Structure formats: C-alpha cells, structure tokens
Amino acid sequence: MYKSVFNWSGGKDSALALYYCLQDPTIEISSLLTTVSQQYERISMHGVRVSLLEEQARQLGLPLKKIMVPENPDMSTYNELMQQNLLALKSQGVQASIFGDIFLEDLKAYREQKLAEVNLKGLFPLWGKKTDLLIREFLELGFKTIVVCGKSPDLPEEFVGRTIDRDFLADLPKHIDPCGENGEFHTFVYDGPIFKSPIDFTLGEKVLRSYPAPKSEDSCHTELPAQDIGFYFQDLILSPNDSL
C-alpha cells in the first residue's frame, strides 16, 4: 500500500482522481496538499478563499496541509519550497504524491522529475483518459462544480460563475477542452459522493486580473501565469452555517 499525499486543487479533476483513489485498496491518503497564495490567502491560480478550501477538507474528512507560496515566485523559489515540504512529508512515511493531470506530457514529466529528486513516486489516476468521458462520468457520479477562473480571451466571461452541467458542456466553445486541461478554466467542487454534506456558498464579485511573466524561462510548470494573459475570477463566499 502506498501512503500518499494528494495534491488537491479544489477542482473537478482533483475530486474525480480522489474518488478513484479512495476506492483503491493499494492507496492510503494521508492528507491533502494545496498551494495557497501567501498574499491573498486563496488557492493558487483558482482564486478560491482558504475558508472554502478548509470546508472541502472538513467535508472530505481528510487532513489539509497548506503550502504558502509568495506572489509570482520564480521557479527556483517554487521548487525549493515544494522540495522542503515533500521531504517533510517523506519523513512522516509518505511514499507517493497523487495528481489529477490528464494529458499534459511536459507537466507530468516535470512532476516526476521533481518527485524523483526526493525519491517519491508519482501517481496519476486520470492519466490518458478522454476528457469528454471524464467530465460526463464526473457529472453522472453526482459531483457538482462551479467555474471560478477562466482564461481570457479563450473562455468567454459569461462561463465563469456557471455550474458545469450538460447545458454548460453543450454551450462550451469547441476549441475549449471539456475539462479545461489546457488551463482554459478552473473549478470549485462543492458536492459529490466523497463529500459528507454539500458546501453552501454565495457568489461574490467577478473580476478580471492580469499577470506578469514568471521570473524564470522554465515553462514546465504551467500553473504559473504567463505574460499578458488575463483571468476572470468568480469570488465565492462561504455561507455562515458552513463556517461554524
């Protein structure tokens, strides 16, 4: 059995990958691991408040470890921070690190290289599966998710803040991957078969933000925003009853 840390983004691919892992008797999930913007206290790139992330962990019944990341770190800083945290987890008996990646070869190679440096195994439960089938399986299982971040101009603004359902998929522009695997959009999962109870929230402000280029030319880590690329973010606010 692999004692594993699960790299949790709060989105649909993470949720489906975790669903698979929880049914696999060879995998033990020791904790969720999430990178959080130190400046804004929100999930990196997704822009979701820490309060909602913590509520997800509570409803999943899993410990949560947050890695606080400075704003726009260079790759050297990011890699050093991740290595320190992975070594600490390894000292606690962790043997593997799990990701929800589907088909980005360069990102998978980057992750495996960095894990090999600390002698950890990478597990990719969704790897190689067709994204149109994955999103339909996700919905059929009863998961519910909302788009919280959309890359502009790839994804029209009106899609940000929508719940993903069959109508959403039918409306989605043909050039957009149905799972947003190319970084077109990110989501927040608020209900599903692995949650004890649904997460109640309200919609806040929707904003457009632009990001500078990473401080390194290393392009393997695609979660870092590129130059002159804007993102629409839909703020979510945890309802008071769920924050108790």
C-alpha positions in Angstrom: 0.0 0.0 0.0 1.3 3.5 -0.9 1.0 6.0 1.8 0.3 9.1 -0.3 -0.2 12.8 -0.2 -3.0 14.1 -2.6 -2.3 17.3 -4.5 -5.7 19.0 -4.0 -6.7 22.0 -6.1 -10.3 22.0 -5.0 -11.5 21.4 -8.6 -13.2 18.7 -10.6 -10.1 16.8 -11.8 -8.8 16.6 -8.2 -12.2 15.4 -7.0 -12.6 12.6 -9.6 -9.0 11.5 -9.0 -9.6 11.4 -5.3 -12.8 9.4 -5.9 -10.8 6.8 -7.7 -8.0 6.7 -5.1 -10.5 6.2 -2.2 -11.7 3.1 -3.9 -8.2 1.7 -4.5 -7.1 -0.6 -1.7 -3.4 -0.1 -2.6 -3.6 3.7 -1.8 -3.7 5.3 1.6 -4.4 9.1 1.5 -2.6 10.7 4.5 -3.5 14.3 3.7 -4.5 16.8 1.1 -1.8 19.2 -0.1 -2.7 22.6 -1.6 -0.6 25.6 -2.6 -2.1 28.9 -1.3 -1.2 32.4 -2.2 0.5 33.9 0.9 -0.5 37.4 0.0 -4.2 36.7 -0.8 -4.9 33.5 1.2 -6.5 31.9 -1.8 -5.9 28.7 -3.7 -3.1 29.3 -6.3 -4.5 30.1 -9.7 -8.0 29.1 -8.7 -8.5 32.2 -6.6 -10.8 30.3 -4.1 -10.8 31.6 -0.5 -9.0 29.4 2.1 -12.2 29.2 4.1 -13.8 27.2 1.3 -10.7 25.0 0.9 -10.8 24.2 4.6 -14.5 23.4 4.3 -13.8 21.0 1.5 -11.3 19.2 3.6 -13.7 19.0 6.5 -16.4 17.5 4.3 -13.9 15.1 2.8 -12.8 14.0 6.3 -9.1 14.4 5.4 -6.3 16.4 6.9 -5.2 19.5 4.9 -1.7 20.8 4.5 -1.3 24.3 3.0 1.9 25.4 1.3 2.0 29.2 1.4 3.5 30.5 -1.8 4.7 34.1 -2.3 3.2 36.1 -5.1 4.7 35.3 -8.6 7.6 33.2 -7.3 10.5 32.3 -9.7 10.9 28.6 -10.4 13.9 28.2 -8.1 11.9 29.5 -5.2 8.9 27.4 -6.0 10.9 24.2 -6.5 12.8 24.8 -3.2 9.6 25.3 -1.3 8.0 22.2 -2.7 11.1 20.1 -2.1 11.2 21.2 1.6 7.6 20.2 2.1 7.9 16.9 0.2 10.9 15.9 2.3 9.0 16.7 5.5 6.1 14.5 4.3 8.5 11.7 3.3 10.0 11.8 6.8 6.4 11.1 8.0 6.2 7.9 5.9 4.7 9.3 2.7 5.8 7.2 -0.4 3.8 8.8 -3.2 2.3 12.0 -4.5 -1.0 12.0 -6.4 -2.1 14.4 -9.1 -5.2 14.9 -11.2 -3.4 15.5 -14.5 -4.9 14.0 -17.7 -2.7 14.6 -20.8 -0.1 17.3 -20.4 3.1 15.4 -21.0 5.5 18.2 -20.1 3.8 18.8 -16.8 3.8 15.1 -15.9 7.5 14.9 -16.7 8.2 17.9 -14.6 6.3 16.5 -11.6 8.0 13.1 -11.9 11.5 14.7 -12.2 10.9 16.7 -9.0 9.5 13.7 -7.1 12.4 11.5 -8.2 14.8 14.1 -6.6 13.2 13.3 -3.2 12.6 9.6 -4.0 8.8 9.7 -4.1 6.6 8.0 -6.6 4.0 10.0 -8.7 0.5 8.6 -9.2 -1.8 9.9 -11.9 -5.3 8.2 -11.7 -6.8 10.1 -14.6 -3.8 9.9 -16.9 -4.6 9.2 -20.6 -8.4 9.1 -20.2 -10.5 11.1 -22.7 -11.6 14.4 -21.2 -15.1 14.3 -22.7 -15.7 10.9 -21.0 -14.2 12.1 -17.7 -16.4 15.1 -17.4 -19.5 13.1 -18.1 -18.5 10.4 -15.6 -17.9 13.2 -13.1 -21.5 14.5 -13.6 -23.1 11.1 -13.6 -21.4 10.3 -10.2 -23.3 13.3 -8.8 -20.4 15.7 -8.4 -21.3 19.4 -8.6 -18.7 22.1 -9.5 -18.7 25.8 -10.5 -16.2 27.6 -12.7 -14.2 30.0 -10.6 -11.5 31.0 -13.0 -11.4 31.4 -16.8 -8.6 32.3 -19.1 -9.3 35.4 -21.2 -9.9 35.6 -24.1 -10.0 31.8 -24.5 -13.1 31.3 -22.4 -15.9 34.0 -22.6 -16.6 35.8 -19.4 -20.1 34.5 -19.1 -18.9 30.9 -18.5 -17.1 32.0 -15.3 -19.5 31.6 -12.4 -21.6 28.9 -14.1 -22.1 25.4 -12.7 -20.9 22.7 -15.1 -23.8 20.6 -16.3 -24.9 19.2 -19.7 -26.1 22.7 -20.8 -22.6 24.1 -20.0 -20.9 21.4 -22.0 -23.2 22.0 -24.9 -22.5 25.7 -24.9 -18.8 25.4 -24.4 -16.8 26.6 -27.5 -15.4 23.7 -29.5 -11.8 24.8 -29.0 -12.1 24.6 -25.2 -11.2 21.2 -23.7 -14.2 20.0 -21.7 -12.0 19.5 -18.6 -10.1 22.7 -19.2 -6.9 20.6 -19.2 -5.0 23.3 -21.2 -5.6 25.8 -18.5 -8.8 27.3 -20.0 -10.7 27.2 -16.7 -10.6 26.0 -13.1 -13.4 25.0 -10.9 -14.5 24.5 -7.2 -16.3 21.3 -6.3 -19.0 21.7 -3.7 -20.8 18.4 -3.6 -20.4 14.8 -4.6 -20.2 11.2 -3.5 -17.0 11.8 -1.5 -18.4 14.7 0.5 -20.2 14.3 3.8 -22.5 17.3 3.0 -22.8 19.9 0.3 -20.8 23.2 0.8 -23.1 26.2 0.8 -21.8 29.4 -0.6 -22.9 32.6 -2.3 -21.4 34.4 -5.4 -19.3 37.4 -4.8 -17.6 39.8 -7.2 -16.3 38.7 -10.6 -13.1 40.4 -11.6 -10.5 40.4 -14.4 -6.9 40.2 -13.4 -3.7 40.2 -15.5 -0.4 38.6 -14.5 3.3 39.3 -15.4 5.5 36.6 -16.9 7.2 34.2 -14.5 10.6 35.2 -13.3 12.2 32.2 -14.9 12.1 31.0 -18.5 11.3 27.5 -17.3 7.9 26.7 -18.9 7.3 23.3 -17.5 5.2 24.5 -14.5 2.1 25.6 -16.4 0.2 26.6 -13.3 2.2 29.9 -13.2 0.5 32.6 -15.3 2.2 33.9 -18.4 2.7 37.5 -19.6 -0.2 39.5 -20.9 -2.7 36.8 -20.0 -5.8 37.7 -18.1 -8.1 35.6 -15.9 -11.7 36.2 -14.8 -12.2 35.1 -11.2 -15.6 34.4 -9.6 -15.3 35.0 -5.9 -17.2 32.5 -3.7 -18.2 33.3 -0.1 -18.8 30.5 2.4 -22.2 30.7 4.0 -22.1 31.3 7.8 -23.7 28.0 8.6 -20.9 26.1 6.9 -18.1 28.1 8.6 -19.1 27.0 12.1 
